[in-house]
Amino acid sequence: MPRFTHPRLDDVPLALALHALADPNRLSMVVRLAATERLSCAGAAPCDSIPKSTLSNHLKVLRAAGLIETMQAGREMINTLRREEFDRRFPGLLATVLTNAAR
């Protein structure tokens, strides 16, 4: 059973959070997760053509930045946005990024 590391948000520096949100594919994934409660890894993918290894790396970066939580549900990995926790650590950052991502 895979075990994922989910950092305490107090341990996440702003630079790491900004790095995670700076990539267009990861930003697209965060936008998709913000629009729904939870998504499988494949459902979070920004497009069908992204290789699984690249998708896995993007999810790892988002987890390390404290943006998502990944849990196993049967054979699937389910991702959720840690919005409330992230908003407490970086007030207004995610809302601003999500608002401007739609432009």
TORKOL-4160 file (C-alpha; in steps of 0.2 Angstrom, whole numbers, padded with zeros to 4 digits, m for minus):
103
<pt num="1" X="0000" Y="0000" Z="0000"/>
<pt num="2" X="0008" Y="0017" Z="m0005"/>
<pt num="3" X="0011" Y="0029" Z="0009"/>
<pt num="4" X="0012" Y="0048" Z="0004"/>
<pt num="5" X="0020" Y="0061" Z="0014"/>
<pt num="6" X="0009" Y="0076" Z="0018"/>
<pt num="7" X="0019" Y="0090" Z="0026"/>
<pt num="8" X="0012" Y="0101" Z="0040"/>
<pt num="9" X="0008" Y="0117" Z="0032"/>
<pt num="10" X="0018" Y="0127" Z="0045"/>
<pt num="11" X="0033" Y="0118" Z="0038"/>
<pt num="12" X="0030" Y="0124" Z="0020"/>
<pt num="13" X="0039" Y="0139" Z="0014"/>
<pt num="14" X="0031" Y="0152" Z="0003"/>
<pt num="15" X="0044" Y="0149" Z="m0011"/>
<pt num="16" X="0039" Y="0130" Z="m0012"/>
<pt num="17" X="0020" Y="0135" Z="m0013"/>
<pt num="18" X="0023" Y="0147" Z="m0027"/>
<pt num="19" X="0035" Y="0135" Z="m0036"/>
<pt num="20" X="0021" Y="0122" Z="m0036"/>
<pt num="21" X="0008" Y="0134" Z="m0042"/>
<pt num="22" X="0019" Y="0142" Z="m0056"/>
<pt num="23" X="0019" Y="0127" Z="m0067"/>
<pt num="24" X="0004" Y="0128" Z="m0080"/>
<pt num="25" X="0000" Y="0109" Z="m0078"/>
<pt num="26" X="0000" Y="0109" Z="m0059"/>
<pt num="27" X="m0010" Y="0125" Z="m0059"/>
<pt num="28" X="m0023" Y="0117" Z="m0071"/>
<pt num="29" X="m0023" Y="0102" Z="m0058"/>
<pt num="30" X="m0026" Y="0114" Z="m0044"/>
<pt num="31" X="m0040" Y="0123" Z="m0053"/>
<pt num="32" X="m0049" Y="0106" Z="m0057"/>
<pt num="33" X="m0047" Y="0100" Z="m0039"/>
<pt num="34" X="m0054" Y="0117" Z="m0033"/>
<pt num="35" X="m0069" Y="0114" Z="m0044"/>
<pt num="36" X="m0073" Y="0097" Z="m0036"/>
<pt num="37" X="m0072" Y="0088" Z="m0020"/>
<pt num="38" X="m0060" Y="0075" Z="m0025"/>
<pt num="39" X="m0052" Y="0068" Z="m0041"/>
<pt num="40" X="m0043" Y="0052" Z="m0045"/>
<pt num="41" X="m0025" Y="0054" Z="m0052"/>
<pt num="42" X="m0031" Y="0052" Z="m0070"/>
<pt num="43" X="m0045" Y="0064" Z="m0067"/>
<pt num="44" X="m0034" Y="0077" Z="m0060"/>
<pt num="45" X="m0022" Y="0076" Z="m0075"/>
<pt num="46" X="m0022" Y="0092" Z="m0086"/>
<pt num="47" X="m0024" Y="0082" Z="m0102"/>
<pt num="48" X="m0024" Y="0064" Z="m0108"/>
<pt num="49" X="m0007" Y="0065" Z="m0116"/>
<pt num="50" X="0003" Y="0068" Z="m0101"/>
<pt num="51" X="0014" Y="0053" Z="m0096"/>
<pt num="52" X="0010" Y="0044" Z="m0080"/>
<pt num="53" X="0028" Y="0048" Z="m0074"/>
<pt num="54" X="0026" Y="0066" Z="m0077"/>
<pt num="55" X="0008" Y="0066" Z="m0069"/>
<pt num="56" X="0016" Y="0057" Z="m0054"/>
<pt num="57" X="0029" Y="0070" Z="m0052"/>
<pt num="58" X="0017" Y="0085" Z="m0053"/>
<pt num="59" X="0006" Y="0077" Z="m0039"/>
<pt num="60" X="0022" Y="0074" Z="m0029"/>
<pt num="61" X="0026" Y="0093" Z="m0030"/>
<pt num="62" X="0009" Y="0098" Z="m0026"/>
<pt num="63" X="0009" Y="0086" Z="m0010"/>
<pt num="64" X="0026" Y="0093" Z="m0005"/>
<pt num="65" X="0019" Y="0111" Z="m0006"/>
<pt num="66" X="0004" Y="0106" Z="0005"/>
<pt num="67" X="m0008" Y="0109" Z="m0008"/>
<pt num="68" X="m0016" Y="0092" Z="m0010"/>
<pt num="69" X="m0018" Y="0076" Z="0000"/>
<pt num="70" X="m0018" Y="0059" Z="m0008"/>
<pt num="71" X="m0027" Y="0044" Z="m0001"/>
<pt num="72" X="m0029" Y="0026" Z="m0007"/>
<pt num="73" X="m0047" Y="0021" Z="m0011"/>
<pt num="74" X="m0046" Y="0003" Z="m0017"/>
<pt num="75" X="m0035" Y="0003" Z="m0032"/>
<pt num="76" X="m0036" Y="0021" Z="m0035"/>
<pt num="77" X="m0027" Y="0036" Z="m0028"/>
<pt num="78" X="m0039" Y="0050" Z="m0023"/>
<pt num="79" X="m0033" Y="0068" Z="m0022"/>
<pt num="80" X="m0041" Y="0082" Z="m0012"/>
<pt num="81" X="m0036" Y="0100" Z="m0011"/>
<pt num="82" X="m0031" Y="0105" Z="0006"/>
<pt num="83" X="m0039" Y="0122" Z="0004"/>
<pt num="84" X="m0044" Y="0127" Z="0022"/>
<pt num="85" X="m0027" Y="0122" Z="0029"/>
<pt num="86" X="m0018" Y="0131" Z="0014"/>
<pt num="87" X="m0028" Y="0146" Z="0016"/>
<pt num="88" X="m0024" Y="0147" Z="0035"/>
<pt num="89" X="m0005" Y="0146" Z="0031"/>
<pt num="90" X="m0006" Y="0158" Z="0016"/>
<pt num="91" X="m0021" Y="0169" Z="0017"/>
<pt num="92" X="m0028" Y="0174" Z="0000"/>
<pt num="93" X="m0015" Y="0166" Z="m0010"/>
<pt num="94" X="m0025" Y="0152" Z="m0017"/>
<pt num="95" X="m0040" Y="0163" Z="m0020"/>
<pt num="96" X="m0030" Y="0175" Z="m0030"/>
<pt num="97" X="m0021" Y="0162" Z="m0040"/>
<pt num="98" X="m0038" Y="0153" Z="m0044"/>
<pt num="99" X="m0046" Y="0169" Z="m0049"/>
<pt num="100" X="m0032" Y="0174" Z="m0061"/>
<pt num="101" X="m0030" Y="0156" Z="m0068"/>
<pt num="102" X="m0047" Y="0158" Z="m0076"/>
<pt num="103" X="m0040" Y="0173" Z="m0086"/>
